[in-house]
Amino acid sequence: MSRTKVTDEQKRKTAQKAVSRYHKEHMKIYSFRFNVDNQRDIIEQLESQENKAGYVADLIRQDLIAKGKKPYVRQRVCDIVKDISDKDVVILTFKDGSSMVGGKNDFLTDERIVEDEVLQDQINYSVHIITVRYS
């Protein structure tokens, strides 16, 4: 029985199909136009952001919180802690009441999923509380 050798091109196309299928099923695209003459401040603020989609999502979540709604958050712990200061303390609070405390670097590879409100800053601006579900 002979085996068919898979080429790098075939691997690349298969990977592209998988990514395309994931994007079609799980992602939504929005596009905005801003007037360079009278919305320059908005353009400059958005351009200064490293993660523009994350910045817009955070603004929308803040608006939801201001309106008394609890935003739905589902992210990996490592994606959240990458944006905080090295001086901050991270407290992971689990649904069973247990918790873990550490610095940013302790959680940079943590793949667990966050399901709750993130960054409940009313406690202390240097403490970030993240509720995590068990995998």
N, C-alpha and C positions, 0 to 999 in steps of 0.2 A: 504494500500500500504506500503510495507516494504522498508526500505532504506538499501543499501549495505554499510557497513562500510569500508572506505578506510584505509588500513594499512600504517604504516610508510614506510614499504618496497615498497609499490606501489607508494607512494608519491616520494620516493627517485628515483625510476626507471623512473618515469615520468619527474622529474627534470633533470635527466641525459640525457634522450632523447632530451629534449628541448635544453640543453647546447650543446649536440653533433650536433644537427641540425643547431644551430646558428654557431658553429665553421665550419661546412662543407660549409655553405653558405657565411660566412663573413670573414673567416680567411685563411691565407696561412702559411705554415710551411717551413722554410729553415733550413738546417743543414750544419755546417762547421766543418772541421777538421784542426787542427793546429799542427805542428810538435813541440813537447816539447823541442827538442834540439836547433833548430834555429829560433823559433818564440816565445820564452819565454816572450819577452817584450809585445807582442800582447796578449798572454794568461793572463799575470799578469794584464794588463790594463783592459781587459774585466772582469776578475774575481773580480776586485776592484769595479765594478759597481753594484749598488743595482738592477737597472732595465736594464738588458742587452739588451733587445729588444728595449727599448726606447733610449738607448745610440746609438745603431746601426742606428736606424731611424733618430736620430738627426744628426749623421755624414753624412748620405745620403742627408738629407735636406740641410745641410751646403754645400755639394758638388753641389747640384742642384742650390743653390743661387749663388755660385762661378761661375757657368757656365751660369749665367744670366737667369735661369729658376725660375719661382715662384712655390715652392712646394705646393702641396695640403695638407691642414691641416684641419682635422675635429676631434676635441676633445672636451670634456666637460671642462668648465672653471676650475672646481675643480681639474681636473687631471693635469692641467697646473700649477696652483698656488701652488700645494703641493710641487713642487720642487724649488721654489724660496725662498729667504731669508726672514725672518720675518721683516727685516729692509727695504725691497723693497716696492715700491708703485705700486699698480696695477691700470691701467687705462683701463676700458672697453669702447671702442668706438663703438657705434652702427651705423648701416647703415644710419639712419636718421640724423646723426651728433651729437646726444646727447651722453653723456658719464657718467660714474660712476667712482669715485675714492675711493680707500680704501686700507687697508692693506691686507696681505695674509689671515688672519683669517676671514676677511669680506666676502671672496669668496670661502672658503673651502667647502661649501655645495651647491655652484652654479652649477646647472645641465645644464645650457645653452650650446649650441654647438658653438664652435669656427670654423669659415670657412675661415679664412684668414691667412696671414703670422703672425707668433707668434714671440714675442720678437724682435721688431725692435730697436735694441740696438744703432743705430746710433744717436738717440736723446739724451739718457742719460743712462749710464749703470745701474743705479738704478731704471729706469722706464721701465715698461713692458706694451706695448700697445697690446691689444687683441681686435679684431673686432668680434662681436657676431651677429648672426642672431636671429631674433625673433622666439619664439616657438609658 
